[in-house]
Amino acid sequence: MKQGFLIPVYRHGKTACLLAEHLSAFGLPIIIVDDGNDADTRTLLAQYAEKTPHITLVSLKKNSGKGGAVIAGLKKAADLGLTHVLQIDADGQHDAGKAAFFLEESAKHPDMIICGYPEFDSAAPKSRVTGRKISNFWAAVVTLSDELKDVLCGFRVYPVDVSLRAIRCLFFDKRMGFDAEIMVRLCWKKVFPLFYPIKVSYPQDGVSNFRMVRDNIRISWMFTRLCAGMLLRLPLLVIRNIKRGKKSR
């Protein structure tokens, strides 16, 4: 096993650098993906990567969305020989102090995806919390399972090889629907999750890349596609879930 970190960055250059500074203490490779940022942020990330050990900067000419940035980072991770990467959103909302624990759990369970289960503070927008519940509901529908307790948290350890195989889909969502879709497709591939609580804060001056109308439409379309995929896999999913239910008794 060879572990590392993956930080997709769009409009969060300063917090990304602070996060990378914290993670550099692990002495592990850190992949920062510049997802088509403006000139100032691009320069900031390039200068930081140049002077900081263990940093690999992947620069995308155009903004490709959260999913596109993570996919680019996973491909770079494979090039570097990494087997697992802890992906952390660059906005500083997640408790990076849990990184060591998540890496340890991944080492114990290398065939699983280790996921954060968000514990929100009082500043969490109700619309985001409600939207999360809706996404989790549909994830349960398309997997015929309640194992996907949260499909939107941007703090999780990906097994690199199987994750890259999971995204080989013509219509895979490369923006805000990515987090949910890859969880579902990994579950279909029998890569099951382990969830652990992670504190999530919403700073008053935080910058959100979520666009309420556009991204909710994309996520709705993504789950529509997954429903079709679930119907094609229905017999296999039913049999598999029956077997897993018997084993858990």
Phi and psi restraints in degrees (value plus and minus 20) as a CYANA .aco file:
   2 LYS   PHI    -151.5  -111.5
   2 LYS   PSI      93.9   133.9
   3 GLN   PHI    -122.0   -82.0
   3 GLN   PSI     141.3   181.3
   4 GLY   PHI    -182.9  -142.9
   4 GLY   PSI    -193.2  -153.2
   5 PHE   PHI    -141.3  -101.3
   5 PHE   PSI     132.0   172.0
   6 LEU   PHI    -155.0  -115.0
   6 LEU   PSI     102.7   142.7
   7 ILE   PHI    -145.4  -105.4
   7 ILE   PSI      84.1   124.1
   8 PRO   PHI     -98.5   -58.5
   8 PRO   PSI     114.4   154.4
   9 VAL   PHI    -147.7  -107.7
   9 VAL   PSI     103.5   143.5
  10 TYR   PHI    -164.0  -124.0
  10 TYR   PSI      93.1   133.1
  11 ARG   PHI      46.6    86.6
  11 ARG   PSI      -1.4    38.6
  12 HIS   PHI    -151.4  -111.4
  12 HIS   PSI      25.5    65.5
  13 GLY   PHI     -80.4   -40.4
  13 GLY   PSI     -66.8   -26.8
  14 LYS   PHI     -85.8   -45.8
  14 LYS   PSI     -67.2   -27.2
  15 THR   PHI     -87.6   -47.6
  15 THR   PSI     -51.0   -11.0
  16 ALA   PHI     -84.4   -44.4
  16 ALA   PSI     -61.5   -21.5
  17 CYS   PHI     -86.3   -46.3
  17 CYS   PSI     -60.1   -20.1
  18 LEU   PHI     -83.1   -43.1
  18 LEU   PSI     -61.2   -21.2
  19 LEU   PHI     -83.9   -43.9
  19 LEU   PSI     -66.6   -26.6
  20 ALA   PHI     -82.5   -42.5
  20 ALA   PSI     -56.2   -16.2
  21 GLU   PHI     -81.2   -41.2
  21 GLU   PSI     -62.5   -22.5
  22 HIS   PHI     -84.4   -44.4
  22 HIS   PSI     -64.0   -24.0
  23 LEU   PHI     -93.6   -53.6
  23 LEU   PSI     -40.6    -0.6
  24 SER   PHI     -82.5   -42.5
  24 SER   PSI     -41.3    -1.3
  25 ALA   PHI     -83.6   -43.6
  25 ALA   PSI     -41.6    -1.6
  26 PHE   PHI     -94.3   -54.3
  26 PHE   PSI     -39.6     0.4
  27 GLY   PHI      50.5    90.5
  27 GLY   PSI       0.2    40.2
  28 LEU   PHI    -123.2   -83.2
  28 LEU   PSI     137.5   177.5
  29 PRO   PHI     -79.8   -39.8
  29 PRO   PSI     119.3   159.3
  30 ILE   PHI    -143.7  -103.7
  30 ILE   PSI      98.9   138.9
  31 ILE   PHI    -120.5   -80.5
  31 ILE   PSI      98.8   138.8
  32 ILE   PHI    -126.8   -86.8
  32 ILE   PSI     106.6   146.6
  33 VAL   PHI    -126.7   -86.7
  33 VAL   PSI      91.9   131.9
  34 ASP   PHI    -100.7   -60.7
  34 ASP   PSI      82.9   122.9
  35 ASP   PHI    -110.2   -70.2
  35 ASP   PSI      44.6    84.6
  36 GLY   PHI      45.2    85.2
  36 GLY   PSI      24.3    64.3
  37 ASN   PHI     -94.4   -54.4
  37 ASN   PSI     151.4   191.4
  38 ASP   PHI     -90.5   -50.5
  38 ASP   PSI     152.1   192.1
  39 ALA   PHI     -80.4   -40.4
  39 ALA   PSI     -61.8   -21.8
  40 ASP   PHI     -83.8   -43.8
  40 ASP   PSI     -65.3   -25.3
  41 THR   PHI     -87.9   -47.9
  41 THR   PSI     -59.3   -19.3
  42 ARG   PHI     -80.4   -40.4
  42 ARG   PSI     -63.5   -23.5
  43 THR   PHI     -85.0   -45.0
  43 THR   PSI     -63.7   -23.7
  44 LEU   PHI     -77.5   -37.5
  44 LEU   PSI     -67.5   -27.5
  45 LEU   PHI     -86.2   -46.2
  45 LEU   PSI     -60.2   -20.2
  46 ALA   PHI     -84.6   -44.6
  46 ALA   PSI     -63.8   -23.8
  47 GLN   PHI     -85.7   -45.7
  47 GLN   PSI     -59.9   -19.9
  48 TYR   PHI     -85.9   -45.9
  48 TYR   PSI     -64.1   -24.1
  49 ALA   PHI     -83.7   -43.7
  49 ALA   PSI     -55.2   -15.2
  50 GLU   PHI     -87.2   -47.2
  50 GLU   PSI     -54.8   -14.8
  51 LYS   PHI    -118.7   -78.7
  51 LYS   PSI     -24.1    15.9
  52 THR   PHI    -132.6   -92.6
  52 THR   PSI     106.7   146.7
  53 PRO   PHI     -83.7   -43.7
  53 PRO   PSI     134.3   174.3
  54 HIS   PHI      53.8    93.8
  54 HIS   PSI     -20.2    19.8
  55 ILE   PHI    -111.9   -71.9
  55 ILE   PSI     111.3   151.3
  56 THR   PHI    -138.3   -98.3
  56 THR   PSI     103.3   143.3
  57 LEU   PHI    -121.7   -81.7
  57 LEU   PSI     105.3   145.3
  58 VAL   PHI    -128.1   -88.1
  58 VAL   PSI     100.2   140.2
  59 SER   PHI    -129.2   -89.2
  59 SER   PSI     102.5   142.5
  60 LEU   PHI    -121.8   -81.8
  60 LEU   PSI     112.5   152.5
  61 LYS   PHI     -85.7   -45.7
  61 LYS   PSI     -58.1   -18.1
  62 LYS   PHI    -141.2  -101.2
  62 LYS   PSI     132.7   172.7
  63 ASN   PHI     -84.9   -44.9
  63 ASN   PSI     104.0   144.0
  64 SER   PHI    -129.9   -89.9
  64 SER   PSI     -22.0    18.0
  65 GLY   PHI      71.4   111.4
  65 GLY   PSI     146.0   186.0
  66 LYS   PHI     -73.4   -33.4
  66 LYS   PSI     -67.7   -27.7
  67 GLY   PHI     -84.6   -44.6
  67 GLY   PSI     -64.1   -24.1
  68 GLY   PHI     -80.3   -40.3
  68 GLY   PSI     -58.8   -18.8
  69 ALA   PHI     -88.6   -48.6
  69 ALA   PSI     -61.9   -21.9
  70 VAL   PHI     -85.8   -45.8
  70 VAL   PSI     -60.8   -20.8
  71 ILE   PHI     -81.3   -41.3
  71 ILE   PSI     -63.8   -23.8
  72 ALA   PHI     -80.7   -40.7
  72 ALA   PSI     -59.2   -19.2
  73 GLY   PHI     -88.2   -48.2
  73 GLY   PSI     -59.3   -19.3
  74 LEU   PHI     -84.7   -44.7
  74 LEU   PSI     -59.0   -19.0
  75 LYS   PHI     -84.7   -44.7
  75 LYS   PSI     -60.9   -20.9
  76 LYS   PHI     -85.9   -45.9
  76 LYS   PSI     -58.8   -18.8
  77 ALA   PHI     -78.6   -38.6
  77 ALA   PSI     -63.0   -23.0
  78 ALA   PHI     -82.9   -42.9
  78 ALA   PSI     -60.7   -20.7
  79 ASP   PHI     -81.0   -41.0
  79 ASP   PSI     -54.4   -14.4
  80 LEU   PHI    -103.7   -63.7
  80 LEU   PSI     -22.9    17.1
  81 GLY   PHI      62.3   102.3
  81 GLY   PSI      -4.2    35.8
  82 LEU   PHI     -97.9   -57.9
  82 LEU   PSI     121.3   161.3
  83 THR   PHI    -118.4   -78.4
  83 THR   PSI     -47.0    -7.0
  84 HIS   PHI    -164.7  -124.7
  84 HIS   PSI     119.5   159.5
  85 VAL   PHI    -151.2  -111.2
  85 VAL   PSI     116.8   156.8
  86 LEU   PHI    -108.5   -68.5
  86 LEU   PSI      88.8   128.8
  87 GLN   PHI    -108.1   -68.1
  87 GLN   PSI     105.9   145.9
  88 ILE   PHI    -148.0  -108.0
  88 ILE   PSI     109.5   149.5
  89 ASP   PHI     -82.6   -42.6
  89 ASP   PSI     127.7   167.7
  90 ALA   PHI    -104.0   -64.0
  90 ALA   PSI     -23.1    16.9
  91 ASP   PHI     -99.9   -59.9
  91 ASP   PSI     -23.9    16.1
  92 GLY   PHI      58.1    98.1
  92 GLY   PSI      -6.3    33.7
  93 GLN   PHI    -100.6   -60.6
  93 GLN   PSI     -42.5    -2.5
  94 HIS   PHI    -118.2   -78.2
  94 HIS   PSI     131.8   171.8
  95 ASP   PHI     -97.0   -57.0
  95 ASP   PSI      77.4   117.4
  96 ALA   PHI     -87.3   -47.3
  96 ALA   PSI     -32.7     7.3
  97 GLY   PHI     -85.8   -45.8
  97 GLY   PSI     -33.3     6.7
  98 LYS   PHI    -109.4   -69.4
  98 LYS   PSI     -17.8    22.2
  99 ALA   PHI     -79.2   -39.2
  99 ALA   PSI     -65.2   -25.2
 100 ALA   PHI     -80.8   -40.8
 100 ALA   PSI     -63.3   -23.3
 101 PHE   PHI     -82.2   -42.2
 101 PHE   PSI     -63.7   -23.7
 102 PHE   PHI     -85.4   -45.4
 102 PHE   PSI     -58.8   -18.8
 103 LEU   PHI     -86.2   -46.2
 103 LEU   PSI     -58.7   -18.7
 104 GLU   PHI     -83.7   -43.7
 104 GLU   PSI     -62.6   -22.6
 105 GLU   PHI     -86.1   -46.1
 105 GLU   PSI     -55.3   -15.3
 106 SER   PHI     -86.1   -46.1
 106 SER   PSI     -57.9   -17.9
 107 ALA   PHI     -84.6   -44.6
 107 ALA   PSI     -53.1   -13.1
 108 LYS   PHI     -96.6   -56.6
 108 LYS   PSI     -49.7    -9.7
 109 HIS   PHI    -150.5  -110.5
 109 HIS   PSI      47.3    87.3
 110 PRO   PHI     -85.0   -45.0
 110 PRO   PSI     -38.9     1.1
 111 ASP   PHI    -112.2   -72.2
 111 ASP   PSI     -13.6    26.4
 112 MET   PHI    -138.1   -98.1
 112 MET   PSI     144.6   184.6
 113 ILE   PHI    -121.9   -81.9
 113 ILE   PSI     105.1   145.1
 114 ILE   PHI    -115.8   -75.8
 114 ILE   PSI      98.0   138.0
 115 CYS   PHI    -141.2  -101.2
 115 CYS   PSI     127.7   167.7
 116 GLY   PHI    -101.0   -61.0
 116 GLY   PSI     119.2   159.2
 117 TYR   PHI    -130.5   -90.5
 117 TYR   PSI      89.5   129.5
 118 PRO   PHI     -86.8   -46.8
 118 PRO   PSI     115.0   155.0
 119 GLU   PHI    -132.0   -92.0
 119 GLU   PSI      85.5   125.5
 120 PHE   PHI    -102.2   -62.2
 120 PHE   PSI     130.7   170.7
 121 ASP   PHI    -109.3   -69.3
 121 ASP   PSI     159.1   199.1
 122 SER   PHI     -88.5   -48.5
 122 SER   PSI     -34.9     5.1
 123 ALA   PHI    -106.7   -66.7
 123 ALA   PSI     -22.3    17.7
 124 ALA   PHI     -83.1   -43.1
 124 ALA   PSI     106.3   146.3
 125 PRO   PHI     -81.4   -41.4
 125 PRO   PSI     113.1   153.1
 126 LYS   PHI     -81.4   -41.4
 126 LYS   PSI     -54.1   -14.1
 127 SER   PHI     -83.8   -43.8
 127 SER   PSI     -57.0   -17.0
 128 ARG   PHI     -90.5   -50.5
 128 ARG   PSI     -60.6   -20.6
 129 VAL   PHI     -84.3   -44.3
 129 VAL   PSI     -62.4   -22.4
 130 THR   PHI     -85.9   -45.9
 130 THR   PSI     -64.4   -24.4
 131 GLY   PHI     -80.2   -40.2
 131 GLY   PSI     -56.4   -16.4
 132 ARG   PHI     -83.6   -43.6
 132 ARG   PSI     -62.5   -22.5
 133 LYS   PHI     -82.4   -42.4
 133 LYS   PSI     -59.0   -19.0
 134 ILE   PHI     -85.6   -45.6
 134 ILE   PSI     -63.5   -23.5
 135 SER   PHI     -83.1   -43.1
 135 SER   PSI     -60.9   -20.9
 136 ASN   PHI     -84.3   -44.3
 136 ASN   PSI     -57.1   -17.1
 137 PHE   PHI     -81.3   -41.3
 137 PHE   PSI     -68.4   -28.4
 138 TRP   PHI     -89.9   -49.9
 138 TRP   PSI     -50.0   -10.0
 139 ALA   PHI     -83.4   -43.4
 139 ALA   PSI     -58.4   -18.4
 140 ALA   PHI     -85.0   -45.0
 140 ALA   PSI     -58.0   -18.0
 141 VAL   PHI     -84.3   -44.3
 141 VAL   PSI     -68.7   -28.7
 142 VAL   PHI     -98.8   -58.8
 142 VAL   PSI     -30.2     9.8
 143 THR   PHI    -128.9   -88.9
 143 THR   PSI     -25.1    14.9
 144 LEU   PHI      32.7    72.7
 144 LEU   PSI      20.2    60.2
 145 SER   PHI    -173.7  -133.7
 145 SER   PSI     134.5   174.5
 146 ASP   PHI    -124.0   -84.0
 146 ASP   PSI      -2.1    37.9
 147 GLU   PHI     -93.8   -53.8
 147 GLU   PSI     -46.4    -6.4
 148 LEU   PHI    -107.1   -67.1
 148 LEU   PSI      63.5   103.5
 149 LYS   PHI     -88.4   -48.4
 149 LYS   PSI     -50.2   -10.2
 150 ASP   PHI    -172.3  -132.3
 150 ASP   PSI     108.5   148.5
 151 VAL   PHI    -132.5   -92.5
 151 VAL   PSI     -13.4    26.6
 152 LEU   PHI    -138.3   -98.3
 152 LEU   PSI     -27.6    12.4
 153 CYS   PHI     -88.7   -48.7
 153 CYS   PSI     109.1   149.1
 154 GLY   PHI    -110.8   -70.8
 154 GLY   PSI      25.1    65.1
 155 PHE   PHI    -164.1  -124.1
 155 PHE   PSI      74.4   114.4
 156 ARG   PHI    -176.6  -136.6
 156 ARG   PSI     131.8   171.8
 157 VAL   PHI    -119.0   -79.0
 157 VAL   PSI      97.2   137.2
 158 TYR   PHI    -114.4   -74.4
 158 TYR   PSI     112.1   152.1
 159 PRO   PHI     -92.0   -52.0
 159 PRO   PSI      99.9   139.9
 160 VAL   PHI     -84.4   -44.4
 160 VAL   PSI     -71.4   -31.4
 161 ASP   PHI     -82.2   -42.2
 161 ASP   PSI     -71.2   -31.2
 162 VAL   PHI     -89.3   -49.3
 162 VAL   PSI     -49.2    -9.2
 163 SER   PHI     -86.9   -46.9
 163 SER   PSI     -60.4   -20.4
 164 LEU   PHI     -85.9   -45.9
 164 LEU   PSI     -54.5   -14.5
 165 ARG   PHI     -90.2   -50.2
 165 ARG   PSI     -51.7   -11.7
 166 ALA   PHI     -89.1   -49.1
 166 ALA   PSI     -46.8    -6.8
 167 ILE   PHI    -109.8   -69.8
 167 ILE   PSI     -14.3    25.7
 168 ARG   PHI     -98.7   -58.7
 168 ARG   PSI      48.6    88.6
 169 CYS   PHI    -155.6  -115.6
 169 CYS   PSI     113.6   153.6
 170 LEU   PHI     -78.4   -38.4
 170 LEU   PSI     -56.5   -16.5
 171 PHE   PHI    -130.1   -90.1
 171 PHE   PSI       3.1    43.1
 172 PHE   PHI     -79.6   -39.6
 172 PHE   PSI     112.4   152.4
 173 ASP   PHI     -91.0   -51.0
 173 ASP   PSI     103.6   143.6
 174 LYS   PHI    -123.7   -83.7
 174 LYS   PSI      -8.6    31.4
 175 ARG   PHI    -139.6   -99.6
 175 ARG   PSI    -152.6  -112.6
 176 MET   PHI     -90.0   -50.0
 176 MET   PSI     -35.3     4.7
 177 GLY   PHI    -100.9   -60.9
 177 GLY   PSI     -26.8    13.2
 178 PHE   PHI     -79.3   -39.3
 178 PHE   PSI     -67.4   -27.4
 179 ASP   PHI     -76.2   -36.2
 179 ASP   PSI     -62.4   -22.4
 180 ALA   PHI     -93.7   -53.7
 180 ALA   PSI     -63.6   -23.6
 181 GLU   PHI     -85.0   -45.0
 181 GLU   PSI     -61.8   -21.8
 182 ILE   PHI     -88.8   -48.8
 182 ILE   PSI     -50.6   -10.6
 183 MET   PHI     -83.9   -43.9
 183 MET   PSI     -64.7   -24.7
 184 VAL   PHI     -84.5   -44.5
 184 VAL   PSI     -66.5   -26.5
 185 ARG   PHI     -89.1   -49.1
 185 ARG   PSI     -53.1   -13.1
 186 LEU   PHI     -86.7   -46.7
 186 LEU   PSI     -59.9   -19.9
 187 CYS   PHI     -81.6   -41.6
 187 CYS   PSI     -61.2   -21.2
 188 TRP   PHI     -80.3   -40.3
 188 TRP   PSI     -51.5   -11.5
 189 LYS   PHI    -108.2   -68.2
 189 LYS   PSI      -7.6    32.4
 190 LYS   PHI      47.2    87.2
 190 LYS   PSI       6.5    46.5
 191 VAL   PHI    -119.4   -79.4
 191 VAL   PSI      80.4   120.4
 192 PHE   PHI    -115.0   -75.0
 192 PHE   PSI     137.0   177.0
 193 PRO   PHI    -114.5   -74.5
 193 PRO   PSI     133.8   173.8
 194 LEU   PHI    -139.8   -99.8
 194 LEU   PSI     109.6   149.6
 195 PHE   PHI    -129.1   -89.1
 195 PHE   PSI     118.6   158.6
 196 TYR   PHI    -156.3  -116.3
 196 TYR   PSI     124.8   164.8
 197 PRO   PHI     -85.2   -45.2
 197 PRO   PSI     122.8   162.8
 198 ILE   PHI    -159.8  -119.8
 198 ILE   PSI     109.9   149.9
 199 LYS   PHI     -92.6   -52.6
 199 LYS   PSI     115.8   155.8
 200 VAL   PHI    -145.1  -105.1
 200 VAL   PSI     105.5   145.5
 201 SER   PHI    -137.6   -97.6
 201 SER   PSI     133.2   173.2
 202 TYR   PHI    -140.6  -100.6
 202 TYR   PSI      73.1   113.1
 203 PRO   PHI     -79.9   -39.9
 203 PRO   PSI     125.1   165.1
 204 GLN   PHI     -82.5   -42.5
 204 GLN   PSI     -51.7   -11.7
 205 ASP   PHI    -120.3   -80.3
 205 ASP   PSI      -2.2    37.8
 206 GLY   PHI     -89.6   -49.6
 206 GLY   PSI     131.5   171.5
 207 VAL   PHI    -125.2   -85.2
 207 VAL   PSI     101.7   141.7
 208 SER   PHI    -122.2   -82.2
 208 SER   PSI     115.6   155.6
 209 ASN   PHI    -115.4   -75.4
 209 ASN   PSI     -18.8    21.2
 210 PHE   PHI     -99.9   -59.9
 210 PHE   PSI     107.7   147.7
 211 ARG   PHI    -129.0   -89.0
 211 ARG   PSI      93.2   133.2
 212 MET   PHI     -73.0   -33.0
 212 MET   PSI     -73.4   -33.4
 213 VAL   PHI     -94.2   -54.2
 213 VAL   PSI     -75.0   -35.0
 214 ARG   PHI     -77.9   -37.9
 214 ARG   PSI     -69.1   -29.1
 215 ASP   PHI     -93.3   -53.3
 215 ASP   PSI     -53.8   -13.8
 216 ASN   PHI     -86.6   -46.6
 216 ASN   PSI     -55.4   -15.4
 217 ILE   PHI     -84.8   -44.8
 217 ILE   PSI     -64.7   -24.7
 218 ARG   PHI     -82.3   -42.3
 218 ARG   PSI     -63.2   -23.2
 219 ILE   PHI     -85.5   -45.5
 219 ILE   PSI     -59.1   -19.1
 220 SER   PHI     -81.9   -41.9
 220 SER   PSI     -64.4   -24.4
 221 TRP   PHI     -84.0   -44.0
 221 TRP   PSI     -58.5   -18.5
 222 MET   PHI     -81.1   -41.1
 222 MET   PSI     -65.2   -25.2
 223 PHE   PHI     -89.5   -49.5
 223 PHE   PSI     -49.0    -9.0
 224 THR   PHI     -82.7   -42.7
 224 THR   PSI     -64.6   -24.6
 225 ARG   PHI     -82.8   -42.8
 225 ARG   PSI     -61.3   -21.3
 226 LEU   PHI     -87.0   -47.0
 226 LEU   PSI     -52.2   -12.2
 227 CYS   PHI     -81.7   -41.7
 227 CYS   PSI     -61.9   -21.9
 228 ALA   PHI     -83.0   -43.0
 228 ALA   PSI     -61.2   -21.2
 229 GLY   PHI     -84.9   -44.9
 229 GLY   PSI     -56.3   -16.3
 230 MET   PHI     -83.7   -43.7
 230 MET   PSI     -61.4   -21.4
 231 LEU   PHI     -82.5   -42.5
 231 LEU   PSI     -58.2   -18.2
 232 LEU   PHI     -86.2   -46.2
 232 LEU   PSI     -51.4   -11.4
 233 ARG   PHI    -117.3   -77.3
 233 ARG   PSI     -15.2    24.8
 234 LEU   PHI     -71.5   -31.5
 234 LEU   PSI     -71.6   -31.6
 235 PRO   PHI     -79.4   -39.4
 235 PRO   PSI     -62.8   -22.8
 236 LEU   PHI     -85.5   -45.5
 236 LEU   PSI     -60.3   -20.3
 237 LEU   PHI     -85.5   -45.5
 237 LEU   PSI     -60.6   -20.6
 238 VAL   PHI     -83.3   -43.3
 238 VAL   PSI     -68.0   -28.0
 239 ILE   PHI     -82.3   -42.3
 239 ILE   PSI     -65.4   -25.4
 240 ARG   PHI     -83.3   -43.3
 240 ARG   PSI     -62.6   -22.6
 241 ASN   PHI     -88.6   -48.6
 241 ASN   PSI     -52.7   -12.7
 242 ILE   PHI     -83.8   -43.8
 242 ILE   PSI     -65.2   -25.2
 243 LYS   PHI     -82.7   -42.7
 243 LYS   PSI     -63.2   -23.2
 244 ARG   PHI     -87.3   -47.3
 244 ARG   PSI     -54.3   -14.3
 245 GLY   PHI     -84.7   -44.7
 245 GLY   PSI     -59.6   -19.6
 246 LYS   PHI     -86.7   -46.7
 246 LYS   PSI     -58.9   -18.9
 247 LYS   PHI     -87.2   -47.2
 247 LYS   PSI     -51.9   -11.9
 248 SER   PHI     -99.3   -59.3
 248 SER   PSI     -31.0     9.0
